Each structure stands twice: as C-alpha cells, then as structure tokens.
C-alpha cells in the first residue's frame, strides 16, 4: 500500500486556522500559514484554536521576516506542532534553533524559482 500525505496550507492573506483544523480532522497534514503574520494576539489565538480543536499533529509555515514569531514559538512550542515549513528567503537562525529546541518537529523549506524569460 502506498502512503500519500496530503498537505493543506491555509491562505497567507489572513491568519485563520479553520482549514488546517478541518484538514487535521480529515487525516491530512494541516498547516497554518504564518508567512506574513505578525507577532500579535490574533496569530496566537489561531495557534491556540489549532491546539484546542485538533487531536493530531499539525504544522506552520513561517516567512523570513518572522523572527519575533519564531522566537516566541521556540520559547513555548505548542504540544502537537510537528512540521515547520520555511517559506522562501533567508532563514539564518530558524533552522538551527528549531532543530535544537523542537527535536520532534520536521523542518522543510519551500522555494519557487521562475527563470527570466
């Protein structure tokens, strides 16, 4: 039997965990897109919703300008945070810090390159 993972990434325009919650409940990998999110109460409310309304592992996607968000995540990582996607750009500290402090989490990076036409 082939095991296929389905990744469901929420929209980057607004921080809303609803789709990630639904994905986790359906057996997929739900990821909350925090690529453009600021370290503000609404971001943390959505992470708390993921933790409260799911019973499985979930992930987040962070952007290169998310230093304060990453620092706060590393200081008190959510219990079921299992995947961290690093959106394009220079993440000079995040990979080392996340690997050390959340040893059970998987780190992945995303990149898109469009050649000049």
MILO-898281 format. One record per residue (C-alpha): residue in one letter; x, y, z. Coordinates in steps of 0.5 Angstrom, whole numbers, plus 500, padded with zeros to 3 digits. Each point is the difference from the previous one (the first is absolute). Layout:
BEGIN
+------+-----+-----+-----+
: rest :  xx :  yy :  zz :
+------+-----+-----+-----+
:    a :   X :   Y :   Z :
...
+------+-----+-----+-----+
END
This chain:
BEGIN
+------+-----+-----+-----+
: rest :  xx :  yy :  zz :
+------+-----+-----+-----+
:    x : 500 : 500 : 500 :
:    x : 503 : 507 : 498 :
:    x : 499 : 505 : 506 :
:    x : 498 : 507 : 497 :
:    x : 501 : 506 : 504 :
:    x : 495 : 506 : 499 :
:    x : 502 : 507 : 502 :
:    x : 495 : 505 : 501 :
:    x : 503 : 507 : 501 :
:    x : 496 : 506 : 502 :
:    x : 500 : 506 : 496 :
:    x : 505 : 505 : 501 :
:    x : 496 : 506 : 500 :
:    x : 496 : 499 : 507 :
:    x : 502 : 496 : 505 :
:    x : 494 : 495 : 501 :
:    x : 501 : 493 : 503 :
:    x : 494 : 497 : 497 :
:    x : 502 : 497 : 494 :
:    x : 506 : 497 : 504 :
:    x : 495 : 497 : 505 :
:    x : 496 : 497 : 495 :
:    x : 506 : 497 : 497 :
:    x : 502 : 497 : 506 :
:    x : 494 : 497 : 502 :
:    x : 499 : 497 : 493 :
:    x : 507 : 497 : 501 :
:    x : 504 : 504 : 496 :
:    x : 506 : 505 : 502 :
:    x : 497 : 507 : 502 :
:    x : 505 : 505 : 499 :
:    x : 498 : 508 : 503 :
:    x : 504 : 505 : 495 :
:    x : 503 : 505 : 504 :
:    x : 505 : 502 : 495 :
:    x : 497 : 507 : 500 :
:    x : 497 : 500 : 507 :
:    x : 503 : 505 : 506 :
:    x : 501 : 498 : 507 :
:    x : 493 : 502 : 502 :
:    x : 494 : 498 : 504 :
:    x : 497 : 497 : 494 :
:    x : 505 : 496 : 498 :
:    x : 501 : 497 : 507 :
:    x : 492 : 499 : 500 :
:    x : 500 : 496 : 494 :
:    x : 506 : 495 : 502 :
:    x : 496 : 499 : 506 :
:    x : 494 : 498 : 496 :
:    x : 504 : 495 : 497 :
:    x : 503 : 497 : 506 :
:    x : 493 : 500 : 503 :
:    x : 496 : 497 : 494 :
:    x : 504 : 495 : 497 :
:    x : 503 : 494 : 503 :
:    x : 505 : 498 : 495 :
:    x : 507 : 504 : 499 :
:    x : 500 : 506 : 495 :
:    x : 505 : 505 : 497 :
:    x : 501 : 507 : 499 :
:    x : 503 : 504 : 494 :
:    x : 505 : 506 : 502 :
:    x : 503 : 505 : 496 :
:    x : 507 : 503 : 500 :
:    x : 497 : 506 : 504 :
:    x : 497 : 496 : 506 :
:    x : 506 : 501 : 505 :
:    x : 496 : 502 : 506 :
:    x : 494 : 495 : 498 :
:    x : 506 : 494 : 499 :
:    x : 503 : 502 : 507 :
:    x : 493 : 500 : 504 :
:    x : 499 : 493 : 496 :
:    x : 506 : 498 : 503 :
:    x : 499 : 502 : 507 :
:    x : 494 : 496 : 501 :
:    x : 499 : 496 : 494 :
:    x : 492 : 497 : 499 :
:    x : 500 : 493 : 502 :
:    x : 498 : 497 : 493 :
:    x : 504 : 505 : 496 :
:    x : 503 : 494 : 495 :
:    x : 502 : 504 : 494 :
:    x : 503 : 507 : 498 :
:    x : 501 : 502 : 493 :
:    x : 505 : 506 : 499 :
:    x : 497 : 504 : 494 :
:    x : 505 : 503 : 495 :
:    x : 505 : 504 : 503 :
:    x : 506 : 500 : 504 :
:    x : 498 : 497 : 507 :
:    x : 507 : 501 : 503 :
:    x : 498 : 498 : 507 :
:    x : 494 : 496 : 500 :
:    x : 502 : 493 : 497 :
:    x : 506 : 499 : 506 :
:    x : 495 : 503 : 505 :
:    x : 494 : 496 : 498 :
:    x : 504 : 493 : 499 :
:    x : 503 : 501 : 507 :
:    x : 494 : 502 : 504 :
:    x : 495 : 496 : 497 :
:    x : 503 : 494 : 498 :
:    x : 494 : 496 : 499 :
:    x : 498 : 505 : 494 :
:    x : 502 : 499 : 493 :
:    x : 503 : 506 : 496 :
:    x : 498 : 501 : 493 :
:    x : 502 : 506 : 495 :
:    x : 496 : 503 : 494 :
:    x : 502 : 503 : 494 :
:    x : 498 : 503 : 494 :
:    x : 504 : 502 : 494 :
:    x : 498 : 503 : 494 :
:    x : 505 : 501 : 495 :
:    x : 501 : 506 : 496 :
:    x : 496 : 500 : 493 :
+------+-----+-----+-----+
END
